[in-house]
Amino acid sequence: MHYVKYRKDVENSSFLSPLPNFLFIQLFRKYVTLSTVEVRHIFCPPLSSFVRAQDDRNPLSHQSPSMENALSQAMDRYIVYLQAEENKSPLTVANYRRSLNLLLDLLGVSDAKNIDKTVIRTLKSKLHGAKARSGKPLSITTKNYHLTVLRAFLRYLLQDEEMDGIYAPDRIQRFKQEERQVKVLRREELSRLLESPDVSTRTGKRDKAIMELFFSTGLRLAELRSLNVRDLNFDTREISVRGKRGKIRVVFLSDRAVDSLRAYLEARTDDLTPLFIRNMEKAQETMPPGEEFRLSRISIYNVVKKYALIAGVVSDPSPHTLRHSFATDLLRNGADLRSVQELLGHADLSTTQIYTHVTNPQLKEVHEKYHGK
């Protein structure tokens, strides 16, 4: 066909080859009348070898079939769409890829056009029997996440690829889910946790700064990990954070967080870009930016787990528990729900409302005033 030669020219061009896929698509469509799907087929190779290779650490990645069929190719195109046109974060794309891999295995069909009511019912049954690497059954939340990904994928085939014979996404009903309960720390538990690091060491200063920052700002783990030293503003005590969907919000530093961060930064002898780093002794010998020294997600997660064990906090908190505790503390002290929504970076107020059942002091006052009188 007439575009095959053009593709070879592009691949051999040292000028055009560094361009990302979505720019190839825009450039090529200017000169050749093709659909978006046809252009993607030309310039966007299947991501199986790239993304699925990263899934070895995923509890469910071993379930992904290796064979390529119409369904798996459509999923590859959907991943390209998420990256190039939806501008999803690498973490979101990786999560979608893992979910699609599992769905590819459990659906039992080779073409998206074969998905129907019976296939969906069988899928739900298989999700009930699926297990994570830990051997535990998938939670209702996780099952519903996979159904949400499937709905989004089918909607993409209908709306973007305009494919006929696709099962209506809205007909896929999620599992009934109990109201979400949040885990928060009691004041004495939180105090013991935050005081547990040995601040006579550089690692202890870093770990205390991490936990104080979590509680002061309510940051998500990925948001905290992505911070750089220059993001801190001790004068205004503010940090601008890029959260989910690329939305930027401002969070604020408490006195304790400022003191801990200053102590940690004063103990560092390097000029590297990341705020929280590993191997500080070796880092001082490295030139900026030093991204390879940025503390990993699992390392930050384990910081909280480590000091919870040291402090004897039996509720097994995680970084997200500190985020919950941050929101709960604000509401218990009179903050309004809308303000907490902004500070947490929730797109929907209903997400923030999960905290109201544990933070309504008026109900307790009513009970004490009128019950048993």
Summary of the structure (lengths in Angstrom):
residues: 373
radius of gyration: 24.5
end to end distance: 87.1
largest distance: 88.0
contacts: 1038
relative contact order: 0.07
helix: 61%
strand: 5%
